[in-house]
């Protein structure tokens, strides 16, 4: 409900006065999330860093620490945190999101091969998750935008494959929020590079 200061007091009370509480890591997680909402990323990173590797909250702490670092602009450290989740905790619910975000960060950093590797990892190992449509879209974008891997024909093929999966009712594609974006991007490619086919 946005009562951040009140919540911080309560969570800090648990950390300070109940150091052996089974809720201490949860309190740190919530404190870190509040700091993210308050745009206090250094404080958030500090809270997430205080969560032990033995804690069940640790994978989520890595993810949100990565988010804080990404927003701050520390892309390399953010990627390190995301990769630690996907490599050490591949079954965690945040693993596929971590791989996807890593792929996007690689793409904007001009590292198309690493970005492509991330997207293909999702397709291979996380094909039943909600990230699968994002992975296809990312591959299309890599072939559209990356200066080394640029291949608009391949980009178009992946956009078309996305829409074909959506039209056939395939899970995670038919209800994807990316569907309209893919249509627009495909239309742009067709008008820009493939006008002679019409």
N, C-alpha and C positions, 0 to 999 in steps of 0.2 A: 504493500500500500504506500510505499515511498517514505516510510518513517525511518530513514536511514540512521540518524543519530541515536534514536531510541534503541534501535536494533543493535547498533554497534556497542552501546553500553552493555546490553544484555549478553551479547556474545563474548565481549571482553571480560565480563564478570565470570563466565564459565572458565575461560582460559586462565585468568589470574587466581581465582579462588578454588577451582576444582581441577588441579593439574592432572589428576588420575581419572578424570571422568571419561566414560566411554564416548561422550559427545564432544570431546575437545577438538578432534579433527573436523567434525561437522561444523563446529562453531568457527573454526579457522576458515573452512571453505566458504561459509556464508559471509564472514567478514571480508574475505577477499573479493567475493562477488559484489558486495556493497561498494567496496573501494573502486571496482571497475565502473559501477554505475555513477560514482561520484567523480570519475575521471582521475582518480588518484592511483595511477598504475604502479608506481614504485611501492606504495603501501600494499597493493594487491599482490604484487610479486613476492613481497616479504612474507605475507600470510601463507601463500601457496607453497613457498620454499620451506616453511616450518613444518609441513606435513611429512611425516616419516614414510620411508619406502615400504615399511611393514603395514601401513594403514590401508584399509580398503578404499580410502578417499584419494590415495596417491595418484592413480591414473588420471582422475578428474583434475587433481591439482596441477599435474603436468600440462593438461590441456588448457586450463584457464590461465596458467602462467604463460603458456605460449600465446594465448589470445592477448594478454596484457603486453607482452613483448612486441607482438605484431602491431598492435595499435600504436605503441610508442615508436615504431619504426625500426626496431632491432630485428630485422628479418632473419639473420643467421641464427641468433639465439632462439627465436620463435621456432624455426624449422627444427633445431636440435630437440626442443621439447616435444614437438609433434611427432618426430621420428622415434623418439624414445617410447612413446605410447604404442605406436604401430608395431615396433619391433619387439618390445618387452611384454606388451599386453594386447596381442592381436585379436583376442576374443572380446575385448572391452567394447562397450557400445560406442565409445568415442574414437575407436581406432580408425574406422573408415573416414570419419569426418577429418581426422588428423591428416590422413593421407591426401584427401581432397584439398584441404587448405594448403598443404605443402606443395601440391601440384600447381595450385593457383599462384602461390608465392614464387615458385620457380619460373612460371611463365612471365610474370611481370618483371622478374629479374633477368630476363633474356636467356634462361636456361631451359630451352625447349626439350632437350633430351631427358633431363631429370623430371620435367613436368609430365612428359609422355609416359615415363616409367611409373610415375605415381598413378596416373589415370588407368594404365593397363593393370596395375596391381589391384585396383578396385574391381575392375572387370573380371580378373581371375579369381580373386579370393572373397569378394564382397558383393557378388552379383545379385544376391537376394536382399540387399539393403537399400535404403532410400537414397544412397549416394550414387547408384548405378546410372541414373539419368544424367546426373552432374558430370560423371566420368565421360560419357559419350559427348556431352556438350564441351567439356574441357578439351578433348581430343580434336574436335572440330575447330575450336578456337586456336589450338596450337598450330594446326596446319594452315589456319587463316592468317595468324599474326606473327608467329616466331620467324625471325629473319633467316635462320638457317634451315628450318624444317618446312618453310612455307610451301604449300602445295594446295592451291585452291580447289583442284579437282578432288583430292582426298578429303578436304574440308567439307566440300559439298556432299560427298558420299556419306560422311558421318552425320551431317545434318539430316540427310534423307533417311538414313538408317534409324535415327532418333524418331523421326515422324512416322516411319513405317511401324516401328514398335508401338508408338502411341496410338496410331490408327487401328492396330490389331488388338488393342486392349491390353497390351502387356503391362504387368504390374510395375509400378513406379514410373512408367512412361505415359500411360493414358491420362493420369491425373497430375502430371508434372507441372509445376508452376513455370517451368522453362519452355513449355510447348510453344507459346506465342512468341517468345524471344527467338526460338529456333526458326520459326516461320519467317520472321522479319530478317534474321541474319541470312537465311537461305535465299530469300528474295533479293537481298542486297548483293550477294555473290552472283546470282543469276543475272541481275541487271548490270553489274559491273564487269563481269568476266565472261559471261556466256550469252551475250545478246545475239550472237550470230546463229545460235541454235533455234531461235524462235521463228 
